[in-house]
Amino acid sequence: MALDWMAWTWQTAAFFGCIGITLVGMTVWAVVAPQAPRMGILRFETTPGDRLFVSLLGSAFIHLGWLGLIGDPLWAASIVSVVYAAAVFRWV
Amino acid sequence: MEKTFNNKAWFMVLPVVLLVAFSAVLPLMTVVNYSVQDTFGNNQFFWAGLQWFEEVLTSERLHDALIRQFIFSGVILAIQIPLGIAVSLCIPKRGVWSSFCLVLMALPLLIPWNVVGTIWQIFGRVDIGLLGATMAALGIDYNYTQNAAHAWITIVVMDVWHWTSLVALLCFAGLQSIPDAYYQAAKIDGASRWKIFRYIELPKMNRVLLIAVLLRFMDSFMIYTEPFVVTGGGPGNSTTLLSIDLVKMALGQFDLGPAAAFSIIYFLIILLLSWVFYTVMTNYGKGEGR
């Protein structure tokens, strides 16, 4: 399939590829080692899927906030996002 | 713990997943593709990186539209939720008048958005509209096409007219689910009307109220047709809400890149708010008694 279909670029294809791999990985993880919902610091039950959603959504806002308030370098926002995602998976 | 479910059941939702992918996920991915590129038509795209996001995030225009949008949704909730509760308390509990009120209340909900906009656009005109002419007869210089405050009042009143019924009907459904025994117990205790409302009716309505708040917030946050038909976003940009601004950018100026970046930010805000509301709704009261 040509990359210009739907105006694809390799960057956006890689971005969605990463999200796709994460979703598939989380699904496999859930099938291999099912986890019961747990109560985190936000005082409501979350599954690993919920925590992934919160991580991805939060990461999007971290990147947008960084871009709007600070600008370059954007990779610093990615590091903050990884730390944030790790914290979400650990404590939320 | 013994496994009580079968993961193969997930294949049952595969048709829906494919349908949603075709109608929502793939178009959304296209928007992401557009947001990092520039086009001059002829299906030719040029890599722009995150330029449009930076432009949109630092744009006064987006900030102003976002502030206007939050003010609009806040005003809508502040009026429609208490008014809807008040109206629902006035609807007779049973009998012919109850049915009559319910049908009457449901009527505005059946009118399409653009028709509501057209009704109010004509209704507010000073030359041919009943509201505009009445205002002029009362000596009030009302003109929603030139005065920003009048334009705001008009679109807020229009939305209240169109959607308060929904809140009232939801609250009425909540009130109907309260058994008579609660009211009898309150009567024996000599509870005042306010205390009956505060300690019986309001707690019993909390579920439907959360649904009402969610529906009204999301709908008002994404509103487009009604204010567009009445004011077109004017006078100036005073009633240009987020979706009106987005359409102006995407279709009026054909700035696909900035409009796509704008759409993604708008989508993320709605996604975040929906998640917050959904989480609050599904977890409300679960922690009680722990």
Interface residues (C-beta under 8 A of the other chain):
Chain A: D4 M6 A7 W8 T9 Q11 T12 F15 F16 V31 P34 A36 R43 F44 E45 F53 V54 L57 A60 F61 L64 L67 G68 G71 L74
Chain B: M1 K3 N7 L26 M29 T30 V32 N33 Y34 V36 Q37 T39 F45 W47 L50 F53 E54 L57 T58 I265 L268 L271 L272 W275 T279 N283 K286 G287
